[in-house]
Amino acid sequence: MAITAAMVKELRDTTGAGMMDAKKALTETDGDMDAAVDWLRTKGLAKAAKKSGRTAAEGLVAVKVDGGVGVAVEVNSETDFVGKNAEFQAMVSGIANVALGAANTDELAAADMGGKSVADVITAKIATIGENMSLRRMARLEGPSVVSYVHNAAADGMGKIGVLVALSAENEAFGKQVAMHVAAVNPASLSEDDLDPAVVEKEKTVQMDIARESGKPEAVIEKMIVGRMKKFMAEVTLLNQQFVVNPDLTVGEAAKEAGVEITGFKRLEVGEGIEKKEENFADEVAATLKG
């Protein structure tokens, strides 16, 4: 696979690695971006593994809570300008209300909204606003108490990031703090028990390769991995992370002090995991002039 300058730049931006190191990593992995990041980490050349989804699509995430049920809905648009449109915002808010009675995205798309399905409502709005839109996903969370938070709010209950946190008992203030933590830190899971085994195994493999690069004996490496994986768990699982409100405590410890248990969370960020083609303005103008 041909390694382009754009690919090298993307990898450098992602990892902080040097240009030649980034190019070599892509060459060694046949252009696989994720594999190249892991290759750089193994060689100790990546300053950070920023493999979180790139926020490229526009639109809004709306959250709604009714009793012990909370939902978050992402509706995408082509431009951020539409996300600020009152008509679009009203539609997204309405879809979130309907989502309280839906189990998943497919069910929500088919659900009734003022005599039309949600899917048909979006189609009609595309015609009136003149920009492509889509119902991308929804998240549902239930518990004795569910608290919501919206980051970068564009209107009441909607913005760029929507978070839901379920607690074992009512504690609105603490739940809001945890939701803000989730919005900022973006944990991979609640605890080690529900962390994707594939994620754990991949990290362990990377750490083993890094340790072997040091030339240490396998027996020493095994002991090193135990400590490194413990640190990894503390970084990616919510209950084990340092609480942003009080870094002297983990989130789990803070929950105990607050007299509640965190039973779950959901986090949706607009455009997460979607790549949008980057347009070169000069090229675009040149193409327009050529007709």
C-alpha positions as CSV (number, residue, x, y, z in Angstrom):
1,M,0.0,0.0,0.0
2,A,1.3,3.4,-0.9
3,I,2.0,5.6,2.2
4,T,0.9,9.1,1.6
5,A,2.0,12.4,3.2
6,A,-1.6,12.8,4.6
7,M,-1.3,9.4,6.3
8,V,2.0,10.3,7.8
9,K,0.6,13.6,9.1
10,E,-2.4,11.9,10.6
11,L,-0.3,9.4,12.5
12,R,2.1,12.2,13.7
13,D,-0.9,14.2,14.9
14,T,-2.3,11.1,16.7
15,T,0.9,10.0,18.4
16,G,3.3,12.9,18.5
17,A,5.9,10.7,16.8
18,G,8.5,12.0,14.4
19,M,7.9,12.1,10.6
20,M,10.3,9.3,9.7
21,D,9.2,7.2,12.6
22,A,5.6,7.6,11.5
23,K,6.4,6.7,7.9
24,K,8.3,3.6,9.0
25,A,5.4,2.5,11.3
26,L,2.9,2.8,8.4
27,T,5.3,1.0,6.1
28,E,5.8,-1.8,8.6
29,T,2.0,-2.2,9.1
30,D,1.0,-1.8,5.4
31,G,-0.8,1.5,6.1
32,D,-3.0,0.2,9.0
33,M,-3.4,3.3,11.2
34,D,-4.3,1.5,14.4
35,A,-1.5,-1.1,14.0
36,A,0.9,1.7,13.2
37,V,0.0,3.4,16.6
38,D,0.6,0.1,18.4
39,W,4.0,-0.4,16.5
40,L,5.1,3.1,17.6
41,R,4.0,2.3,21.2
42,T,6.0,-0.9,21.1
43,K,9.1,0.9,20.0
44,G,8.5,3.6,22.6
45,L,8.1,6.3,19.9
46,A,4.5,7.3,20.5
47,K,4.0,10.1,23.0
48,A,0.3,9.3,23.3
49,A,-2.1,6.8,21.9
50,K,-5.0,9.0,20.9
51,K,-7.1,6.4,19.3
52,S,-10.4,7.7,20.3
53,G,-12.9,8.3,17.6
54,R,-12.4,11.5,15.7
55,T,-15.3,13.9,16.0
56,A,-16.0,14.8,12.4
57,A,-19.8,14.7,11.8
58,E,-21.9,17.5,13.0
59,G,-25.3,17.6,14.8
60,L,-26.5,17.2,18.3
61,V,-26.8,14.8,21.2
62,A,-30.0,15.2,23.2
63,V,-30.7,13.7,26.7
64,K,-33.9,13.0,28.5
65,V,-34.6,11.5,31.9
66,D,-38.0,10.3,33.2
67,G,-37.9,8.7,36.6
68,G,-35.5,5.8,36.5
69,V,-35.1,5.9,32.7
70,G,-32.6,8.0,30.8
71,V,-31.9,8.2,27.0
72,A,-29.3,9.9,24.9
73,V,-29.9,10.4,21.1
74,E,-27.5,11.5,18.4
75,V,-28.9,13.1,15.3
76,N,-26.3,14.1,12.7
77,S,-26.2,16.9,10.2
78,E,-23.7,18.0,7.6
79,T,-22.8,21.3,9.2
80,D,-22.5,22.8,12.6
81,F,-24.7,25.7,11.4
82,V,-27.7,23.3,11.2
83,G,-27.0,22.2,14.8
84,K,-27.7,25.8,15.9
85,N,-31.0,25.9,13.9
86,A,-34.1,26.2,16.2
87,E,-36.1,24.0,13.9
88,F,-33.5,21.2,13.9
89,Q,-33.1,21.5,17.7
90,A,-36.9,21.2,18.2
91,M,-36.9,18.0,16.1
92,V,-34.0,16.5,18.0
93,S,-35.7,17.3,21.3
94,G,-38.9,15.6,20.1
95,I,-36.9,12.5,19.0
96,A,-35.3,12.3,22.4
97,N,-38.8,12.4,24.0
98,V,-40.0,9.5,21.8
99,A,-36.8,7.6,22.6
100,L,-37.9,7.2,26.3
101,G,-40.3,4.6,25.0
102,A,-37.9,2.9,22.6
103,A,-35.4,0.0,23.3
104,N,-32.9,0.7,20.5
105,T,-32.2,2.9,17.4
106,D,-34.2,0.7,15.0
107,E,-37.2,0.8,17.2
108,L,-36.8,4.6,17.6
109,A,-36.6,5.2,13.9
110,A,-39.9,3.3,13.4
111,A,-41.7,4.9,16.4
112,D,-44.6,7.4,16.0
113,M,-43.8,11.1,16.3
114,G,-46.9,13.2,15.7
115,G,-48.4,10.8,13.2
116,K,-45.2,10.0,11.3
117,S,-42.4,7.7,12.0
118,V,-39.2,9.3,13.4
119,A,-37.5,8.3,10.1
120,D,-40.1,10.1,8.1
121,V,-39.9,13.2,10.3
122,I,-36.2,13.4,9.6
123,T,-36.7,12.9,5.9
124,A,-39.2,15.7,5.8
125,K,-36.8,17.9,7.7
126,I,-34.1,17.2,5.2
127,A,-36.4,18.6,2.5
128,T,-37.2,21.8,4.4
129,I,-33.8,22.6,5.8
130,G,-31.9,21.4,2.7
131,E,-29.2,19.4,4.4
132,N,-28.7,15.7,4.9
133,M,-29.5,14.4,8.4
134,S,-29.5,11.0,10.1
135,L,-30.6,9.3,13.3
136,R,-27.3,7.7,14.1
137,R,-27.7,6.0,17.5
138,M,-29.3,6.1,20.9
139,A,-28.3,4.9,24.4
140,R,-30.7,3.9,27.2
141,L,-29.9,3.6,30.9
142,E,-32.2,2.5,33.7
143,G,-31.7,2.5,37.5
144,P,-33.2,3.7,40.8
145,S,-31.8,7.2,39.9
146,V,-30.6,8.4,36.5
147,V,-28.8,11.8,36.2
148,S,-27.9,13.5,32.9
149,Y,-25.4,16.1,31.8
150,V,-24.8,17.9,28.5
151,H,-21.4,19.4,27.6
152,N,-21.1,22.3,25.1
153,A,-24.9,22.8,25.3
154,A,-26.5,24.3,22.3
155,A,-29.9,24.4,23.9
156,D,-31.6,22.9,26.9
157,G,-30.8,19.2,27.2
158,M,-28.7,19.0,24.0
159,G,-25.2,19.7,22.9
160,K,-22.0,18.0,21.6
161,I,-21.6,15.4,24.4
162,G,-24.5,13.8,26.4
163,V,-23.9,11.6,29.5
164,L,-26.2,9.5,31.6
165,V,-25.2,8.1,35.0
166,A,-27.2,5.5,37.0
167,L,-27.0,5.5,40.8
168,S,-28.3,3.1,43.4
169,A,-30.1,6.0,45.2
170,E,-30.9,9.6,44.5
171,N,-28.0,12.0,44.8
172,E,-28.4,14.6,42.0
173,A,-25.3,16.7,42.9
174,F,-22.9,13.7,43.0
175,G,-24.5,12.1,39.9
176,K,-23.9,15.4,38.0
177,Q,-20.3,15.4,39.1
178,V,-19.8,11.9,37.9
179,A,-21.5,12.7,34.6
180,M,-19.1,15.7,34.1
181,H,-16.2,13.4,34.9
182,V,-17.4,10.9,32.3
183,A,-17.8,13.7,29.7
184,A,-14.2,14.9,30.3
185,V,-12.4,11.6,30.7
186,N,-14.4,9.2,28.6
187,P,-13.8,5.9,30.4
188,A,-14.0,2.7,28.4
189,S,-16.1,0.8,31.0
190,L,-17.6,1.0,34.5
191,S,-15.2,-1.6,36.0
192,E,-12.8,-4.3,35.0
193,D,-15.7,-6.8,34.9
194,D,-17.4,-5.2,31.9
195,L,-14.3,-4.1,30.0
196,D,-14.1,-5.7,26.6
197,P,-11.7,-8.7,26.8
198,A,-10.4,-7.9,23.4
199,V,-9.3,-4.5,24.6
200,V,-7.6,-6.0,27.6
201,E,-5.8,-8.6,25.5
202,K,-4.6,-6.1,23.0
203,E,-3.2,-3.8,25.7
204,K,-1.5,-6.8,27.3
205,T,0.1,-7.8,24.0
206,V,1.4,-4.2,23.4
207,Q,2.8,-4.0,26.9
208,M,4.5,-7.4,26.5
209,D,6.1,-6.2,23.3
210,I,7.3,-3.0,24.9
211,A,8.8,-4.9,27.8
212,R,10.5,-7.4,25.5
213,E,12.2,-4.5,23.7
214,S,14.0,-3.8,27.0
215,G,15.7,-7.2,26.8
216,K,14.6,-8.3,30.3
217,P,14.0,-12.0,31.1
218,E,10.5,-13.4,30.6
219,A,10.1,-13.9,34.4
220,V,10.8,-10.3,35.0
221,I,8.5,-9.2,32.1
222,E,5.6,-11.2,33.6
223,K,5.9,-9.2,36.8
224,M,6.2,-5.9,35.0
225,I,3.0,-6.7,33.0
226,V,1.0,-7.2,36.2
227,G,1.8,-3.6,37.4
228,R,1.3,-2.1,33.9
229,M,-2.1,-3.7,33.5
230,K,-3.2,-2.5,36.9
231,K,-2.2,1.0,35.8
232,F,-4.1,0.5,32.6
233,M,-7.3,-0.5,34.4
234,A,-7.0,2.6,36.6
235,E,-6.8,4.7,33.5
236,V,-9.8,3.3,31.5
237,T,-12.4,2.0,34.1
238,L,-14.6,4.6,35.6
239,L,-14.6,3.3,39.2
240,N,-10.8,3.1,39.3
241,Q,-10.1,6.5,37.7
242,Q,-9.0,9.5,39.8
243,F,-12.1,11.6,40.4
244,V,-11.7,14.9,38.6
245,V,-13.5,16.7,41.4
246,N,-11.1,15.3,44.0
247,P,-8.0,13.5,42.5
248,D,-7.2,12.1,46.0
249,L,-10.1,9.7,45.6
250,T,-11.0,7.2,42.9
251,V,-14.6,7.6,41.5
252,G,-15.5,4.4,43.3
253,E,-14.2,5.8,46.6
254,A,-16.0,9.0,46.1
255,A,-19.3,7.1,45.5
256,K,-18.9,5.3,48.8
257,E,-18.4,8.6,50.6
258,A,-21.5,9.9,48.8
259,G,-23.5,6.9,50.1
260,V,-24.4,5.6,46.6
261,E,-23.2,3.0,44.1
262,I,-22.6,3.8,40.4
263,T,-24.4,1.1,38.5
264,G,-23.9,2.3,34.9
265,F,-23.2,5.1,32.5
266,K,-23.6,6.0,28.9
267,R,-21.7,8.7,26.9
268,L,-22.5,9.9,23.3
269,E,-20.4,12.4,21.5
270,V,-21.4,14.0,18.2
271,G,-19.6,12.4,15.3
272,E,-17.6,10.0,17.5
273,G,-15.9,7.4,15.3
274,I,-16.9,9.1,12.0
275,E,-14.3,10.5,9.7
276,K,-15.3,13.4,7.5
277,K,-13.3,14.2,4.4
278,E,-11.2,17.2,4.9
279,E,-11.6,19.6,2.0
280,N,-8.6,21.7,0.8
281,F,-10.2,25.2,0.3
282,A,-7.7,26.2,-2.4
283,D,-8.3,23.0,-4.3
284,E,-12.1,23.5,-3.9
285,V,-11.9,27.0,-5.3
286,A,-9.7,25.9,-8.2
287,A,-12.1,23.1,-9.1
288,T,-15.1,25.5,-9.0
289,L,-13.3,27.9,-11.4
290,K,-12.6,25.1,-13.8
291,G,-16.3,24.3,-13.8
